[in-house]
């Protein structure tokens, strides 16, 4: 990466993604996996609440109350994963070095493979449900498609978070 052609926005984002304050949250592979697992769990919880709201017979807007802290925690963990990957998926290509560009391509390929398997599983579930029930459960089709879309959107972040490499000891600030 050469800094000659970076805009002010690019430089600010590089600085933001390389801050060291929260480094202890993702300093090891195990911690990064825990953060990603928590992010997946929060995504599932938020999706479950939204699905319940969608399918509820009565309007239950009180369910929006627990969604606020869940969403705040979800956003925090998204930032932790982005910091752990040093902005691998958030920075523009011109702000990444050759290694990061290679990592971004690898993460994209792994996420694509994982999503293909998840899409096959979703289709199989709907087809099996349709075969058993005589017709596919259409009430669940929209939430399932939304869940697949959200998973498709987040899969690269989750793959990047779980496959990020540990930083060399020399680069870690001594506390």
LOTOR-704093 format. One record per residue (C-alpha): residue number from 1; residue in three letters; z negated, y negated, x. Coordinates in steps of 0.1 Angstrom, whole numbers, plus 5000, padded with zeros to 4 digits. Example, Ala and Ser with C-alpha at 12.3 -4.5 7.8 and 13.67 -1.06 7.14 Angstrom:
<atoms>
(1, "ala", (4922, 5045, 5123)),
(2, "ser", (4929, 5011, 5137)),
</atoms>
This chain:
<atoms>
(1, "unk", (5000, 5000, 5000)),
(2, "unk", (5009, 4966, 5013)),
(3, "unk", (4991, 4937, 4998)),
(4, "unk", (5021, 4913, 5003)),
(5, "unk", (5037, 4920, 4969)),
(6, "unk", (5005, 4924, 4948)),
(7, "unk", (4998, 4898, 4921)),
(8, "unk", (4964, 4882, 4916)),
(9, "unk", (4958, 4906, 4888)),
(10, "unk", (4967, 4936, 4910)),
(11, "unk", (4943, 4924, 4937)),
(12, "unk", (4915, 4919, 4911)),
(13, "unk", (4920, 4953, 4897)),
(14, "unk", (4920, 4970, 4931)),
(15, "unk", (4887, 4952, 4939)),
(16, "unk", (4873, 4962, 4905)),
(17, "unk", (4883, 4999, 4909)),
(18, "unk", (4868, 5001, 4944)),
(19, "unk", (4834, 4986, 4938)),
(20, "unk", (4805, 5006, 4950)),
(21, "unk", (4777, 4999, 4926)),
(22, "unk", (4780, 5031, 4906)),
(23, "unk", (4791, 5054, 4933)),
(24, "unk", (4760, 5076, 4930)),
(25, "unk", (4772, 5086, 4895)),
(26, "unk", (4804, 5102, 4909)),
(27, "unk", (4795, 5109, 4945)),
(28, "unk", (4800, 5147, 4943)),
(29, "unk", (4825, 5169, 4925)),
(30, "unk", (4797, 5183, 4904)),
(31, "unk", (4787, 5149, 4892)),
(32, "unk", (4823, 5140, 4884)),
(33, "unk", (4826, 5172, 4863)),
(34, "unk", (4794, 5163, 4844)),
(35, "unk", (4808, 5128, 4837)),
(36, "unk", (4841, 5143, 4825)),
(37, "unk", (4823, 5169, 4804)),
(38, "unk", (4801, 5142, 4788)),
(39, "unk", (4833, 5121, 4782)),
(40, "unk", (4850, 5151, 4765)),
(41, "unk", (4818, 5157, 4744)),
(42, "unk", (4816, 5121, 4733)),
(43, "unk", (4854, 5121, 4725)),
(44, "unk", (4848, 5152, 4703)),
(45, "unk", (4818, 5137, 4686)),
(46, "unk", (4836, 5105, 4678)),
(47, "unk", (4866, 5125, 4666)),
(48, "unk", (4843, 5147, 4645)),
(49, "unk", (4827, 5117, 4628)),
(50, "unk", (4861, 5102, 4621)),
(51, "unk", (4874, 5134, 4607)),
(52, "unk", (4843, 5138, 4585)),
(53, "unk", (4849, 5102, 4573)),
(54, "unk", (4885, 5111, 4565)),
(55, "unk", (4877, 5143, 4547)),
(56, "unk", (4845, 5131, 4529)),
(57, "unk", (4847, 5132, 4491)),
(58, "unk", (4826, 5100, 4489)),
(59, "unk", (4828, 5069, 4511)),
(60, "unk", (4802, 5073, 4537)),
(61, "unk", (4805, 5041, 4558)),
(62, "unk", (4770, 5045, 4571)),
(63, "unk", (4786, 5070, 4596)),
(64, "unk", (4800, 5039, 4614)),
(65, "unk", (4765, 5031, 4626)),
(66, "unk", (4762, 5061, 4650)),
(67, "unk", (4797, 5056, 4662)),
(68, "unk", (4788, 5023, 4679)),
(69, "unk", (4765, 5037, 4705)),
(70, "unk", (4787, 5067, 4710)),
(71, "unk", (4817, 5044, 4716)),
(72, "unk", (4797, 5022, 4740)),
(73, "unk", (4787, 5053, 4760)),
(74, "unk", (4823, 5066, 4759)),
(75, "unk", (4836, 5033, 4773)),
(76, "unk", (4810, 5033, 4800)),
(77, "unk", (4820, 5069, 4811)),
(78, "unk", (4856, 5059, 4810)),
(79, "unk", (4848, 5032, 4835)),
(80, "unk", (4829, 5057, 4857)),
(81, "unk", (4859, 5081, 4857)),
(82, "unk", (4882, 5052, 4866)),
(83, "unk", (4859, 5042, 4894)),
(84, "unk", (4857, 5078, 4906)),
(85, "unk", (4895, 5080, 4908)),
(86, "unk", (4896, 5045, 4923)),
(87, "unk", (4919, 5034, 4895)),
(88, "unk", (4944, 5062, 4900)),
(89, "unk", (4957, 5059, 4865)),
(90, "unk", (4949, 5022, 4858)),
(91, "unk", (4964, 5005, 4888)),
(92, "unk", (5001, 4996, 4889)),
(93, "unk", (5022, 5017, 4913)),
(94, "unk", (5026, 4989, 4937)),
(95, "unk", (4988, 4988, 4942)),
(96, "unk", (4986, 5025, 4952)),
(97, "unk", (4992, 5040, 4986)),
(98, "unk", (5013, 5071, 4992)),
(99, "unk", (4984, 5096, 4988)),
(100, "unk", (4974, 5080, 4955)),
(101, "unk", (5010, 5081, 4942)),
(102, "unk", (5011, 5118, 4951)),
(103, "unk", (4977, 5124, 4934)),
(104, "unk", (4989, 5105, 4903)),
(105, "unk", (5020, 5128, 4901)),
(106, "unk", (4999, 5159, 4906)),
(107, "unk", (4974, 5148, 4879)),
(108, "unk", (5003, 5141, 4855)),
(109, "unk", (5018, 5175, 4861)),
(110, "unk", (4984, 5193, 4856)),
(111, "unk", (4977, 5173, 4824)),
(112, "unk", (5012, 5181, 4811)),
(113, "unk", (5005, 5218, 4816)),
(114, "unk", (4971, 5216, 4799)),
(115, "unk", (4985, 5197, 4770)),
(116, "unk", (5013, 5222, 4765)),
(117, "unk", (4987, 5250, 4762)),
(118, "unk", (4966, 5229, 4738)),
(119, "unk", (4997, 5221, 4716)),
(120, "unk", (5006, 5258, 4715)),
(121, "unk", (4970, 5266, 4704)),
(122, "unk", (4971, 5239, 4677)),
(123, "unk", (5004, 5253, 4664)),
(124, "unk", (4990, 5289, 4665)),
(125, "unk", (4959, 5278, 4646)),
(126, "unk", (4979, 5261, 4618)),
(127, "unk", (5003, 5291, 4616)),
(128, "unk", (4975, 5316, 4615)),
(129, "unk", (4957, 5296, 4589)),
(130, "unk", (4988, 5293, 4569)),
(131, "unk", (4994, 5331, 4571)),
(132, "unk", (4958, 5339, 4561)),
(133, "unk", (4955, 5313, 4533)),
(134, "unk", (4991, 5315, 4520)),
(135, "unk", (4997, 5279, 4530)),
(136, "unk", (4987, 5257, 4559)),
(137, "unk", (4956, 5237, 4552)),
(138, "unk", (4973, 5203, 4549)),
(139, "unk", (4940, 5184, 4547)),
(140, "unk", (4933, 5193, 4583)),
(141, "unk", (4968, 5187, 4596)),
(142, "unk", (4963, 5149, 4600)),
(143, "unk", (4929, 5151, 4618)),
(144, "unk", (4943, 5179, 4640)),
(145, "unk", (4974, 5159, 4650)),
(146, "unk", (4952, 5128, 4657)),
(147, "unk", (4929, 5150, 4679)),
(148, "unk", (4959, 5163, 4698)),
(149, "unk", (4972, 5128, 4703)),
(150, "unk", (4938, 5116, 4716)),
(151, "unk", (4936, 5146, 4739)),
(152, "unk", (4971, 5139, 4751)),
(153, "unk", (4962, 5103, 4759)),
(154, "unk", (4930, 5113, 4777)),
(155, "unk", (4940, 5145, 4795)),
(156, "unk", (4953, 5127, 4826)),
(157, "unk", (4920, 5108, 4829)),
(158, "unk", (4900, 5141, 4825)),
(159, "unk", (4922, 5159, 4850)),
(160, "unk", (4919, 5130, 4875)),
(161, "unk", (4882, 5129, 4871)),
(162, "unk", (4877, 5166, 4877)),
(163, "unk", (4902, 5169, 4906)),
(164, "unk", (4892, 5137, 4925)),
(165, "unk", (4882, 5143, 4961)),
(166, "unk", (4849, 5133, 4976)),
(167, "unk", (4850, 5102, 4997)),
(168, "unk", (4846, 5106, 5035)),
(169, "unk", (4810, 5098, 5046)),
(170, "unk", (4823, 5070, 5067)),
(171, "unk", (4836, 5051, 5036)),
(172, "unk", (4803, 5054, 5017)),
(173, "unk", (4780, 5024, 5021)),
(174, "unk", (4747, 5032, 5038)),
(175, "unk", (4718, 5024, 5015)),
</atoms>
